[in-house]
Amino acid sequence: MNRTLSPLCLLLFLVLPALPQAPYGLSERVSNTSFLPSSSGYALGEMQLRRIFSNISLAQPVFLTHAGDGSDRIFVVERAGRILVFPNRDDVDTAALFLDLRDAINSGPGEAGLLSIAFHPRYVANGLFYVYYTYGGLISRISEFHVSTGDPDRADISGERILLEIRQPAGNHNGGQLAFDPDGYLYIGLGDGGAADDRYKNGQNPTTLLGSILRIDVDRTDDGLEYAIPPENPFIDHPEGRREEIWAWGLRNPWRFSFDLLTGDLWVGDVGQNRWEEIDLIERGGNYGWNAMEGSHCFNPPTDCRTDGLILPIAEYDHGAGRSVTGGYVSRGSRLVRLQGTYLYGDFVTRTIWGLRYADGRVTESQVVARSPSPVASFGEDESGEVYVVGYDGKI
């Protein structure tokens, strides 16, 4: 994100008209959509947000997920350094402290802190999970931990294995998302290094890891690394020295991204600079334009910029509709059956939530579907694929 954070976690409920079935997922890239979501009309149906887990107290939550182990537990990440876990029941009144990194984390002003958690696809067998946090002044760290042997609601903090560290020149644009793809590789979101206007010129520099989404193999190590480079990554042995960890680049601040549970498509909300917020579908080796472009518009230079070789967003909105996009999820849960295949995303500042349908290389529908009572810090999924909205005022 690029704004001061302020949390809330709400399950999406709805009363919706039926929608026709349609294929979803990326089939062909359109050259330029400049698609603005409508602010009214509710062609996708209006959702009602209901507060849940009201007996659990949180401080600045920034992410929600599950372990994929059949336990149906909810894990919530707090920016200051705690991860809490509790049963997925409305009447739950106690949360266990799964991991406490408050003593290690720099969560000062800006967008630093404990930002994400991702559980290994074979978590049931190996008990491994991964976190993204910032420490020192400032370094982004990706670490592996193991659940304790005697308590499934407690991690073993003593067994930290540091996989990757990236020095950040500023306290914002840290990215922060971790997620495993269907093939079991770990994806990492990194912003352009912060400040404003891509001051450090990282957006169009693939010899740095900043301004990119990375893809690594956490199950192997090679070349002196604590991880391995998947052989399908686009820049293996690149003659210009492009970093082999990079899967996609030209991103300003990919704060939140997710994989469609059905298709495997990778959706990202990339936070904009002065005027435009964007939604991208990520392709292998794709250059998403920052800082030559902001959304589908020239940024540097402001006119007559070159767009050849760039992938433009599938959707965008200007700063009249919002100021800090929060990427979400394609809805696949049974409670939102009428929104099956709809990508849900929001804005941190205006608290607007949109639903977007994409088929045959174009956006077919996009509408405001809800208004959150709190800043939309993140979205999340539980083990059944139900979508949650994570606010920033401590409520769930």
N, C-alpha and C positions, 0 to 999 in steps of 0.2 A: 504494500500500500504506500501511498505517498501523502497521507494526511495523518494528523494526530488521531490516534485510536481512542475510542470511548466505549460491555458484552451482553448477549442474549442468545438463547438457543431455542428455537421454536420448531416444532414438527408441523409440516405442511398438511392441512386438511382442506377439503374442497367440496363444493357442490357445483358440478360442471356439466355442460352439455356434451353429448357424445361427439367424438371426432372420427372422421374416416381414417382407416388404416393407410399407412404410406411407408415406403422404405426410408431408412435413415442411415446416415453415415456418409463419409466423403466418397464421392464417385468421380467428380471432375471439378477442378478449381475454376471459379469465375474470375475474370480479369479485374473487375472492380465493382464492388457492390454499393459502397457508401450507404449502407442500409441503416436507417434510423428506426428504432423501435417506436411503435405508437404508444401514446400515453393514455389512451382510452379505447373503449370498444370491447375489450375482453373477449375477443374471438376464441381464445384458448380457455376461457372460463375464469371466474374470479375465485381465488383461494382464500380461505380463512386461516389465519395463523393462531395456533393454540399454545399457550405456555404449558410446558411439561417439566417434570423433575423439580417442582417448585420448592421442595425441601432441601435441595442441594445448593450450597452457596459457593459461587465461583468468583474469581478476581481476574478480570481481563482475559477471558478465554479467546483463543484465536483459531482453534481447530477441534474437530470432533470426528472420531472414527471408531472402528471395532478391530478385534484381533483376528477375525476369521477362523476362530477355533471352536465354533459351535456353542460357546458360552453365552452369546447374546449380551455381552457386556458393552458398556459405553465408556470410551476413553476420551477425556477432554484435556487439551493442552492449554495451560495458562502461560501468558507471555513472560511472567516473572520467573518461571523455571519449574513449575510443578506440572505433573500429569496425574490426574485423578481418574479412578475407575469405579464404576458402580453398575448394578443390574439395570437392564433396560425395562424398568417398571415405573409407572407414574407415581406409585406410593413410596418409592425408595427414599430413605431419609438419611442414609449414611454413604459417604464416599471414602474409598481407601486411597492412600497416597501411593501410587504405583511407582513414581520416580520423582526425586527431588534434586534438581540441579541449581537451586537458587544460589549456592555458594560459588558456582563456577561461571555463572552467566552474567554478561553485560546486558542488562535490560534497561539502560538509561534512556535519555531522550532520543526520539527518532523511531525507527522501526526494528530495533534490535530486540533480542530475547530468545526464548525457546519458541520455535515457530511451527514445528511439525513433527509428526511421528508416523512411521510406516512399519507394519509388521511383515516379517518375511513370509513369502507364500507358503513355506513349510513350517510355519510357527508351531503348529501342534507337535511336530517331530523335533525341531531344534531349539525352540524357545527364543529365537533371535528377533530383535526389532532395532529400528534405526531412528535417530533423532537429528534434527537440524537446530543448532543454536549458535549464538554469537557470544564471544568472550573477549577479554582483553580490550585492545583498542584499535580497531575492531577486526576480529577474524571470524569468518563463518566456518563452523566445524560440523562435519557429518560424522557421527559416531555410531558404533554398534554396541548394543547391550544385550544381556541375557536375562530372562525372567529367573527369579530365585527358584531353587529346587524345592523349597518347602512351602511356598505361598504363591499361588498364581496371580494374586493381586499386588505383588511386590517385585520390583526389579532388583537385580544384583548390581548395585552401582559400582562395585569394586572391579568389575570385569570390563570396563569401557575399552573398546578398541577404536582408535581414531582412524577413520578411513581417508579423510580428505580435509584440508584446511585451505581457505581462500582469504587472503587479506583484502579488506574492504577500505577504500579511500574515504568513505563517508558513512554516516550512520543510517542512511535511508537507502531504499532500493536494494534490499538484501534478498529479494525473492522470498524463499522460505519453504516451498512445497516439496514434499517427498512422496513418491508413489511408485509402486511396482507395476510393470506392464504385464500383459498376459503371458509373456515368455519368461518372466521371473527376473527381469533386469530392473535396477533402481534408477528412477528419474529424479533429477534435482533441479529446482528452479533458482536461477541467480539473476539479480538485477544488474544494471549497467555500472554500478559503483557509487551511485548517488549524486548528491548535490542537484543541479538542475541543468537542463539542456545538454545532457551527456558531456559534462565538463571534462571528463577524463578520456573521452573518445573511445569507449569500449564497445559501443553498440555495433559498429561495423568493423570490429577487429576480432576475427575468429582465432587469433593467436593467444587470446586471453580467454579464461573461462567465464568472465563476467558478461552479462547481457545474453545469456544462453540457457537452454535446457540441456542438461547433461544426461548421459545414459551409461551406467557402469554395471559391471558384474561383481556382486558382493561375495560370490561363492568361490572365487579364484583370486589369486594375486599373480602379477607378472611385472617384469621390468622394474623391480624395486618398489612397486606401489602396494598399497594395502587393498587393492582391488584390481580387476582386470578390465581391459577394453573389449567389449563385445565385437566379434569379427564383422558384424553387419554395420557398425558405426560408419558414418559417411566419410570421415577424414583420416582413415588409416593411412599412414605414410604419405601424407599430403605434401606436395613439393613446396608449398608456401608456409609450412609449419603450423597449419591449423591444428588446434587441440583435438586429440583423438577422442576425448570424452564427450565432445559436443554432438548433440543430436539435431538441434535447431538453434538459430542465433538471430541477431537483429531484434532483440527484445529489450524493452525498457525496464519493466519490473513485473515479471510473471508471478504475481503473489500467490495465486491459486490456480491449479490445473487438475484435471481428472480424466480417467479413462472411462469410456462408455462400457458398462458391464456386458452389453450384448455384442457390440461391434468391435470393441477395442480402440475406437477412435480417441485421439488425445485432444481435449478441449482446454484452452487456456484463456484467462482474462488478463490482458496486459494493460497495466495502469498507464494512463497518458500523461502528457506534460501540460500544455497550455489550453488545449481545446478538445481533444478527442480521446475517448476510451474505446477499447477494441476487444473483440472476441475473435480468436484464431483457431483454426484446425491445423494441428501440427503435422508436418510432413518430414520425412527423413532428409536431413541436410538443408532444410528450408531456411531462407533468409527473410525475416519478417519486417525488415525495413528501417527500424530505428537505428540512427537518428536522421537518416535521409527523409523518412516519412514519419508522420504521426497519424495513426490510422491509415486511411487511404489518401492523405493529403501531404503535400510537400512541407517539410519542416526546415531542413538545412541542405540547400537553400530554400527559401520560402516559396519560390516559383520555379517552374521549368526544371524540376529535379528529375533525375533518371530513375525510372522504375523497372527497367529491364533486369531480370533475375530476382526480383522481389516478389514475395507472396503477400497479397493484400488481405486484410481481415474479411471474414464472412459477414460480420456485423460490427457496427460502431454507433456511438452516440456522442453528441457534443456536450459541452459543459453547461448547457441550459437544462439538460435532463439529469445530469449527475457529474461527479468530479473524481471518482475513484472506483473503478470497476472491481468487483469481487467475482472471480470465476466460480462456477458451481458444478452441477452434475446433470447428466442426462437421466431423467426419471425412469426408473425400472421397477420400483416397488409396487406391491399390490394395492396399497392404499391410494395411490395416485394413478390408478389404472387408466383413467381418461387422459392422463398426460404422458402415457407411454411414448418414449422417443422424443420428448420435449426437453431441451436443454434449459435449465433454470440458472439464472445468474442475477447479480444485484449490484447496487452501488452503496458504498460505505457512507457517503455523505448525505445523499437524498433518501436513503433507506428504501429505494424502489427495488422491486423484484420483477424481472421479466421472464417470460417463457418464449423460447425460440424453437421453431421446427426447421429442419434443413434436409432437403432431399434433391437428388438429381443435380447437385452442384450449385444449389441456390437456397436462400432463405425463403420458405414458403409461408410462414406465419411468424409474427413476433408481436407480443403485446405485454403491457403491464399486467401482472397477475396477482400482485399483492403489494402491500406497504408494510414494512417492518416497523415496530415501535422503537427499535434500537438500531444503531449503526451496524450494517451487515459486514462483520469482520471475516466471515467464512461461511461455507456450507459444509455439510458432512453427510455421510451415509452410515446406517446401521447394518447389521448382518443380513437383514432382509432386503436391503437395497432401498429402504425408505430415506427420503431426503430431509435434512434438517437445515435450519438457518441459524447460524451462530452469530449472535450479537456481541456487544462489548460492554454491557452494563452489569454483568454478573448473574444474570437470570437464565434459567433454562425452562 
